[in-house]
Amino acid sequence: MSENIEEKLRKYIAENILFSTTGYPYADNASFLENGIIDSMNVMELVMFVEDRFGIRVEDNEIIPDHFDSVGQIAGFVRNKQNHS
């Protein structure tokens, strides 16, 4: 069984941003900004990961908290982009 978008995002964030060996410790709807999970540089890392991993193009005007402030929001954004490409 393949990983879904949320699982891939959680794994990437845990390993590459949080440097955690125990996984992603937050709920999928936990705000990155409110919880201090990632900073602005990490957002750019996530954008590059999303583009590479999911084969979508993220425009500059799409890099906003409504799309990139939680695992759930990113997953929804990715699904929306994949469905409209």
C-alpha positions in Angstrom: 0.0 0.0 0.0 1.4 3.4 -1.0 1.6 6.3 1.4 -1.0 9.1 1.0 -0.1 12.7 0.7 -0.4 13.4 4.5 1.9 10.5 5.3 4.5 11.7 2.8 4.3 15.2 4.2 4.6 14.1 7.9 7.5 11.9 7.1 9.4 14.6 5.2 8.8 17.2 7.9 9.7 14.9 10.7 13.0 13.8 9.0 14.1 16.9 7.2 12.8 19.8 9.3 12.2 18.5 12.8 15.1 16.0 12.5 12.9 13.5 14.5 13.5 9.8 14.5 10.1 9.2 16.2 7.9 10.7 13.5 5.7 13.8 13.2 4.2 14.5 16.7 1.4 16.9 15.7 -2.1 16.6 14.4 -2.5 17.2 10.6 -4.5 20.4 11.4 -1.9 21.8 13.8 -0.8 25.3 12.6 2.9 25.4 11.7 3.0 29.1 12.6 1.0 29.0 15.8 3.0 26.0 17.1 6.4 27.2 15.9 6.8 24.0 13.9 8.5 25.6 10.8 9.9 28.9 9.9 9.9 30.8 6.5 12.9 29.0 5.2 11.2 25.7 6.0 8.2 26.8 4.0 10.4 27.2 0.9 11.8 23.7 1.6 8.2 22.4 1.7 7.3 24.2 -1.5 10.3 22.5 -3.3 9.4 19.1 -1.8 5.8 19.5 -2.9 6.7 20.5 -6.4 9.2 17.6 -6.8 7.3 14.9 -5.0 3.8 15.6 -6.3 4.6 16.9 -9.7 2.9 20.2 -9.4 4.0 23.9 -9.9 3.5 26.2 -6.9 3.1 29.8 -8.0 4.6 32.6 -5.8 1.1 33.9 -5.0 0.0 30.5 -3.8 2.6 30.4 -1.0 0.3 31.6 1.7 -0.8 30.3 5.1 -4.1 29.1 3.7 -2.1 26.6 1.7 1.0 26.0 3.7 0.2 26.2 7.4 -0.5 22.6 8.3 -0.1 19.1 6.9 -3.8 19.0 6.1 -3.8 22.4 4.3 -0.8 21.3 2.1 -2.4 18.0 1.3 -5.7 19.7 0.3 -3.7 22.2 -1.8 -1.8 19.4 -3.6 -5.0 17.5 -4.3 -6.7 20.6 -5.7 -3.7 21.3 -7.9 -3.5 17.7 -9.1 -7.2 17.6 -9.9 -7.0 20.9 -11.9 -3.9 20.2 -14.0 
